[in-house]
Amino acid sequence: MMRQHSTQTGAKGIVSGTVSNGATWIESFELSQNDLEISGADTSTWKFVFKCYDGSSADLTLTSGSEITVTQNVTSTIFAISAGPFPTMIGDYQADFAQQDASGNIIHWLNGVVTFIEENLGF
């Protein structure tokens, strides 16, 4: 789901991808800091926020402890998403993935565009 490109952002990395709005979104990804797990990641609050380009408020927020599971590894931190379906979300959304650590510091890890595609899966 992640790739590098020339989008200007203050985030540490770029996120992009496609999500079916007619299915449960189940996906995992890894982040590391200097080839190690992110210190304190499992006790931090994490949010994945999605906004339409013409809106200032969040259209969807996924949060650790609810839709996001955080697992520490020796060389990385694994984030597992399980959420949805999202039948009203169609099109491109600005996506931001951020951490608030135990000290209250907010770290902007990922920014980019995630596309939600309309798919009627017949269930």
C-alpha positions in Angstrom: 0.0 0.0 0.0 3.0 2.4 0.3 5.1 3.9 -2.4 7.4 6.9 -2.7 6.6 9.8 -5.1 7.1 13.5 -5.4 4.0 14.7 -3.3 5.1 17.5 -0.9 4.3 16.6 2.7 5.8 16.9 6.2 5.1 13.3 6.9 7.9 10.7 7.1 6.5 8.7 4.2 3.9 8.4 1.5 0.8 6.2 1.5 -1.3 5.2 -1.5 -3.7 2.4 -2.4 -7.1 1.2 -3.3 -9.8 0.0 -1.0 -13.1 -1.8 -2.0 -16.0 0.0 -0.3 -18.1 -3.2 -0.5 -15.8 -5.4 1.6 -14.2 -5.5 5.0 -10.8 -3.8 4.7 -8.2 -6.3 6.1 -4.6 -5.3 5.5 -1.3 -5.1 7.4 1.7 -2.9 6.8 5.0 -2.3 8.6 6.9 0.8 9.6 10.3 1.1 11.2 12.6 3.8 12.6 16.3 3.2 11.8 15.5 -0.4 11.0 14.0 -0.9 14.5 10.5 -1.1 15.9 8.9 2.3 16.7 9.6 2.9 20.3 6.4 3.0 22.4 4.2 2.3 19.4 2.1 -0.2 21.3 1.3 2.3 24.0 0.6 5.2 21.7 -2.7 6.3 20.1 -2.7 5.9 16.3 -5.1 7.4 13.8 -5.6 6.9 10.1 -7.7 9.8 8.9 -9.4 10.1 5.5 -10.8 13.4 4.1 -12.3 14.4 0.8 -10.3 17.1 -0.9 -13.2 19.6 -0.6 -13.8 18.9 3.1 -12.1 20.0 6.2 -13.6 17.4 8.6 -12.7 13.7 8.6 -14.9 11.4 6.5 -13.4 8.3 8.2 -11.1 7.8 11.2 -9.6 4.5 12.1 -8.1 4.3 15.6 -5.7 1.9 17.4 -7.5 -0.3 19.9 -10.5 -0.4 17.6 -9.9 -0.8 13.9 -6.1 -0.8 14.0 -4.0 -3.4 15.9 -0.4 -2.5 16.7 2.2 -5.3 17.1 5.9 -4.7 18.0 8.6 -6.7 16.3 12.3 -6.4 16.7 12.9 -4.7 13.4 9.5 -3.1 12.7 6.1 -2.2 14.0 3.2 -4.0 12.3 -0.2 -2.3 11.9 -3.2 -4.5 11.1 -6.4 -2.8 9.8 -9.8 -4.5 10.1 -12.7 -2.2 9.3 -15.6 -1.6 7.0 -17.3 -2.0 4.7 -17.6 1.7 3.7 -20.5 1.9 1.2 -20.7 5.7 1.1 -17.0 6.3 0.5 -16.3 6.5 -3.2 -13.3 8.2 -4.9 -10.0 9.7 -3.8 -9.4 10.7 -0.1 -6.5 12.5 1.5 -5.0 10.0 4.0 -2.9 10.8 7.1 -1.5 8.3 9.5 -0.3 9.7 12.8 0.8 8.7 16.3 0.3 10.5 19.6 2.9 9.1 22.1 2.5 8.8 25.8 4.2 12.3 26.2 1.6 13.9 24.0 3.9 14.3 21.0 2.2 13.9 17.6 4.3 12.3 14.8 3.0 12.5 11.2 4.1 9.2 9.7 2.2 8.9 6.3 0.4 11.1 3.9 -1.1 10.5 0.5 -4.1 9.5 -1.5 -6.2 6.4 -0.9 -9.0 5.6 -3.5 -12.2 3.9 -2.3 -13.8 2.1 -5.3 -17.5 1.1 -5.5 -17.9 -2.6 -5.6 -21.1 -4.5 -5.1 -20.0 -7.9 -4.0 -23.5 -9.4 -3.9 -23.7 -10.0 -0.1 
